[in-house]
Amino acid sequence: MTRSALLTVLFISLVIPALAWAHGGKGDVVDVRILSDSQGEFPRYRTYPDVRQEGKFFYMEAVKGQKYSVQVINKSDRRIGVVVAVDGRNIIDGKKSDLKRTEQMYIIGPYEANTFEGWRTGMDRTNRFYFTEQSDSYAEKVFADASAMGTIALAVYKEKLSEIVPYSGKSSRMKDVPAGGASCPPGASGSADRSELKKNEQAGTGFGETTYSPAYIVHFDPEDKMAEKIVLKYEWRSELCKKGIIPCGPKNRFWPNHYEFAPIPKDFRG
């Protein structure tokens, strides 16, 4: 009885690569990928918080100075609204986010995908996301807010069936977004400085270069209940090593880097 309980705890506490996690089940509405401008998709590692919370949680490595985008793929046959918060701030209006249905959100059509490259600062422009120190992050510099630093969080809301509205085009669609969007802070920079990280500074997302990104407003009536929640905690490689999320340094022959089991001999007949 005791042995069975210990094995259950072991498997629940595992942190595994996201690619090995099978999609399916309740809430499997979207796929989310964090894309580097030069290195493809950032690898993710599934984890489970100590306190039970709704949603899917992942760790991922932040690379200082690297520009990134958030790609969301709608796997359902209905329009969805997606609230995206980086470092706890809504990426459309910059306001503090609780991932609620009343917030500004992007709309994605059935089986479509959209890629969000940065903070929206107008109906035709965004300012790029890039990994940087907390002190240089948009949330810290502009709002003095470190309450959700180092996170990329998404809440997905399905459209109420009685309010389906035709849509067209591939540009980003937003729900009730003011034309001005978030204000542009003076002196913000997307520098790719790869100097040594400041001591004890956790990773954050900066406010980078301006890019052309057309969008338009559509009517969207979200369901009352969230359909899916995804949270990614990005940290520097050194922090992921300390937490044992990724294998680092020399191997210890008494402490394997991955959860493994003793191999069965080829001639075993038991």
Secondary structure as the mmCIF struct_conf table of DSSP 4:
data_model
#
loop_
_struct_conf.conf_type_id
_struct_conf.id
_struct_conf.beg_label_comp_id
_struct_conf.beg_label_asym_id
_struct_conf.beg_label_seq_id
_struct_conf.end_label_comp_id
_struct_conf.end_label_asym_id
_struct_conf.end_label_seq_id
HELX_RH_AL_P HELX_RH_AL_P1 THR A 2 ILE A 12
TURN_TY1_P TURN_TY1_P1 SER A 13 SER A 13
STRN STRN1 ILE A 16 PRO A 17
HELX_RH_3T_P HELX_RH_3T_P1 ALA A 18 ALA A 20
BEND BEND1 TRP A 21 TRP A 21
HELX_LH_PP_P HELX_LH_PP_P1 ALA A 22 HIS A 23
BEND BEND2 GLY A 25 GLY A 25
TURN_TY1_P TURN_TY1_P2 LYS A 26 GLY A 27
STRN STRN2 VAL A 30 SER A 36
TURN_TY1_P TURN_TY1_P3 ASP A 37 GLN A 39
STRN STRN3 GLY A 40 GLU A 41
HELX_LH_PP_P HELX_LH_PP_P2 PHE A 42 PRO A 43
STRN STRN4 ARG A 44 THR A 47
BEND BEND3 ASP A 50 VAL A 51
BEND BEND4 GLU A 54 GLY A 55
STRN STRN5 LYS A 56 GLU A 61
TURN_TY1_P TURN_TY1_P4 LYS A 64 GLY A 65
STRN STRN6 LYS A 67 ASN A 74
BEND BEND5 SER A 76 ARG A 78
STRN STRN7 ILE A 80 VAL A 86
TURN_TY1_P TURN_TY1_P5 ASP A 87 GLY A 88
STRN STRN8 ARG A 89 ASN A 90
TURN_TY1_P TURN_TY1_P6 ILE A 91 ASP A 93
STRN STRN9 LYS A 96 LYS A 96
TURN_TY1_P TURN_TY1_P7 ARG A 101 THR A 102
BEND BEND6 GLU A 103 GLU A 103
STRN STRN10 MET A 105 ILE A 108
TURN_TY1_P TURN_TY1_P8 PRO A 110 TYR A 111
STRN STRN11 ALA A 113 PHE A 116
STRN STRN12 GLY A 118 GLY A 122
TURN_TY1_P TURN_TY1_P9 MET A 123 ASP A 124
STRN STRN13 ARG A 125 GLU A 133
HELX_RH_3T_P HELX_RH_3T_P2 GLN A 134 ASP A 136
BEND BEND7 SER A 137 SER A 137
HELX_RH_AL_P HELX_RH_AL_P2 TYR A 138 PHE A 143
TURN_TY1_P TURN_TY1_P10 SER A 147 GLY A 150
STRN STRN14 THR A 151 LYS A 158
STRN STRN15 GLU A 159 GLU A 159
HELX_LH_PP_P HELX_LH_PP_P3 LYS A 160 LYS A 160
HELX_RH_3T_P HELX_RH_3T_P3 LEU A 161 GLU A 163
BEND BEND8 LYS A 170 SER A 171
STRN STRN16 SER A 172 LYS A 175
BEND BEND9 ASP A 176 ASP A 176
TURN_TY1_P TURN_TY1_P11 ALA A 179 GLY A 180
BEND BEND10 ALA A 182 ALA A 182
TURN_TY1_P TURN_TY1_P12 PRO A 186 GLY A 187
BEND BEND11 SER A 195 SER A 195
HELX_LH_PP_P HELX_LH_PP_P4 GLU A 196 LYS A 198
TURN_TY1_P TURN_TY1_P13 LYS A 199 ASN A 200
HELX_LH_PP_P HELX_LH_PP_P5 GLU A 201 GLN A 202
STRN STRN17 ALA A 203 TYR A 212
STRN STRN18 ALA A 215 VAL A 218
STRN STRN19 PRO A 222 PRO A 222
BEND BEND12 ASP A 224 LYS A 225
BEND BEND13 ALA A 227 ALA A 227
STRN STRN20 GLU A 228 GLU A 235
HELX_RH_AL_P HELX_RH_AL_P3 ARG A 237 LYS A 243
TURN_TY1_P TURN_TY1_P14 GLY A 244 GLY A 244
BEND BEND14 ILE A 245 ILE A 246
BEND BEND15 GLY A 249 PRO A 250
STRN STRN21 ASN A 252 ASN A 252
TURN_TY1_P TURN_TY1_P15 ARG A 253 PHE A 254
STRN STRN22 TRP A 255 TRP A 255
BEND BEND16 ASN A 257 HIS A 258
HELX_LH_PP_P HELX_LH_PP_P6 ALA A 262 PRO A 265
TURN_TY1_P TURN_TY1_P16 LYS A 266 ASP A 267
#
